[in-house]
Amino acid sequence: MDPILDFTGKVALITGASSGFGKLLARELGERGAKLVLGDINEADLMTVADELGGAGIEARARRCDVSSETDCAALVELAQAEFGGLDIAVNNAGIAPPMMSVEDTSEAEMDRQYNVNTKGVLFGLKYQLPLMKQRGGGAVLNVSSMAGIGGAPKISSYAAAKHAVIGLTKSAAMESAKYGVRINAICPFFTLTPMVTDIETPGVSQQDFQASLASGCPMRRLGKPEEVIAAMLMLLSPKMTYVTGQALAVDGGMSAM
Ligand SMILES: NC(=O)c1ccc[n+]([C@@H]2O[C@H](COP(=O)([O-])OP(=O)(O)OC[C@H]3O[C@@H](n4cnc5c(N)ncnc54)[C@H](O)[C@@H]3O)[C@@H](O)[C@H]2O)c1
């Protein structure tokens, strides 16, 4: 296997692993030799994913984990320690989309919901993942932010605020952890065709028209494909990518270049 994408023997934890990016990344890392520790709030789908991976000869352990619960995040990391003796890679990927609404209409409850899952989920992950990686003498963390973590995102301001905060956490944690050989980066996808986007229902607008309207402002004039985001994730997690930390990589068809 090309050493750039050889994850043989690495222990990789992924949250939000029952769908979308998390599910795809689990398969890609597993096929490249990683042992997996998977968490998701959707326990039934998570167990199906773990069974499918096991059937394909990939070592995978899974546990229900609501990332807004510090206790659940700690328990997922403990599973990695108990089952595989440590942790090399963590992907804090679990996230939720907000209902579309203006800043004026955004409630405190929605803001709290966004921060609880999309921001605190990353903080709670880092808190328990970093000690294990430091013990091991190094590791790589990838936090899933968004294009909405880099620039303004009309009608989804609570999500944008929470995803901007993910980048702040990423950069701060990267500075604290660099001397221990632990790299921490963020990835910032533009709208990509996972269930988070394909399941959106807009009254009176077909999914095709909805996607076309989202894509119209993008220099590539199309939405992202999940595998394009996974390729960037694998690159940032690569055992050969040893001098990149504290970065927020846009995977966005050129949006952030405008
Ligand atoms: N798809 C996009 O266009 C896009 C763009 C930018 C960023 N993102 C981010 O990518 C990440 C993955 O999203 P996706 O596109 O794969 O969507 P998805 O809806 O397919 O997957 C999200 C997963 O997170 C899980 N989840 C939700 N709340 C959780 C919680 N409290 N605890 C644990 N798991 C929870 C869901 O059950 C689901 O399995 C999210 O952080 C999302 O914000 C997605």
The ligand as a Tripos MOL2 file, in Angstrom:
@<TRIPOS>MOLECULE
LIG
   44    48     1     0     0
SMALL
NO_CHARGES

@<TRIPOS>ATOM
      1 N1        -23.0030   17.5450    4.0420 N.am      1 LIG1
      2 C1        -22.6330   18.8110    4.0120 C.2       1 LIG1
      3 O1        -22.9780   19.5840    3.1240 O.2       1 LIG1
      4 C2        -21.7130   19.3490    5.0860 C.ar      1 LIG1
      5 C3        -21.0260   20.5390    4.8230 C.ar      1 LIG1
      6 C4        -20.1830   21.0510    5.7930 C.ar      1 LIG1
      7 C5        -20.0240   20.3840    6.9870 C.ar      1 LIG1
      8 N2        -20.7220   19.2330    7.2250 N.ar      1 LIG1
      9 C6        -20.5020   18.5680    8.5130 C.3       1 LIG1
     10 O2        -20.0940   17.2370    8.2960 O.3       1 LIG1
     11 C7        -20.3950   16.4630    9.4530 C.3       1 LIG1
     12 C8        -21.0340   15.1600    9.0400 C.3       1 LIG1
     13 O3        -22.2840   15.4530    8.4180 O.3       1 LIG1
     14 P1        -22.8350   14.6340    7.1680 P.3       1 LIG1
     15 O4        -22.8910   15.5610    6.0450 O.co2     1 LIG1
     16 O5        -22.1210   13.3490    7.0370 O.co2     1 LIG1
     17 O6        -24.3590   14.4360    7.6500 O.3       1 LIG1
     18 P2        -25.1740   13.1740    8.1380 P.3       1 LIG1
     19 O7        -26.4440   13.7510    8.6500 O.co2     1 LIG1
     20 O8        -25.2050   12.1490    7.0830 O.co2     1 LIG1
     21 O9        -24.3100   12.6030    9.3540 O.3       1 LIG1
     22 C9        -24.2690   13.2020   10.6130 C.3       1 LIG1
     23 C10       -24.1580   12.0990   11.6500 C.3       1 LIG1
     24 O10       -24.0210   12.7030   12.9400 O.3       1 LIG1
     25 C11       -24.8690   11.9790   13.8430 C.3       1 LIG1
     26 N3        -25.2220   12.8230   14.9770 N.ar      1 LIG1
     27 C12       -26.0730   13.8770   14.9990 C.ar      1 LIG1
     28 N4        -26.1490   14.3760   16.2490 N.ar      1 LIG1
     29 C13       -25.3220   13.6200   17.0160 C.ar      1 LIG1
     30 C14       -24.9660   13.6350   18.3790 C.ar      1 LIG1
     31 N5        -25.5030   14.5260   19.2380 N.pl3     1 LIG1
     32 N6        -24.0760   12.7310   18.8270 N.ar      1 LIG1
     33 C15       -23.5490   11.8220   17.9880 C.ar      1 LIG1
     34 N7        -23.8670   11.7200   16.6960 N.ar      1 LIG1
     35 C16       -24.7410   12.6250   16.2080 C.ar      1 LIG1
     36 C17       -26.0720   11.5930   13.0110 C.3       1 LIG1
     37 O11       -26.8030   10.5370   13.6080 O.3       1 LIG1
     38 C18       -25.4050   11.2000   11.7010 C.3       1 LIG1
     39 O12       -25.0090    9.8480   11.7010 O.3       1 LIG1
     40 C19       -21.2620   17.3510   10.3440 C.3       1 LIG1
     41 O13       -20.4810   17.9040   11.3840 O.3       1 LIG1
     42 C20       -21.7210   18.4620    9.3860 C.3       1 LIG1
     43 O14       -22.0320   19.6490   10.0590 O.3       1 LIG1
     44 C21       -21.5490   18.7000    6.3000 C.ar      1 LIG1
@<TRIPOS>BOND
     1     1     2 1
     2     2     3 2
     3     2     4 1
     4     4     5 ar
     5     4    44 ar
     6     5     6 ar
     7     6     7 ar
     8     7     8 ar
     9     8     9 1
    10     8    44 ar
    11     9    10 1
    12     9    42 1
    13    10    11 1
    14    11    12 1
    15    11    40 1
    16    12    13 1
    17    13    14 1
    18    14    15 2
    19    14    16 1
    20    14    17 1
    21    17    18 1
    22    18    19 2
    23    18    20 1
    24    18    21 1
    25    21    22 1
    26    22    23 1
    27    23    24 1
    28    23    38 1
    29    24    25 1
    30    25    26 1
    31    25    36 1
    32    26    27 ar
    33    26    35 ar
    34    27    28 ar
    35    28    29 ar
    36    29    30 ar
    37    29    35 ar
    38    30    31 1
    39    30    32 ar
    40    32    33 ar
    41    33    34 ar
    42    34    35 ar
    43    36    37 1
    44    36    38 1
    45    38    39 1
    46    40    41 1
    47    40    42 1
    48    42    43 1
@<TRIPOS>SUBSTRUCTURE
     1 LIG1         1 GROUP 0 **** ****
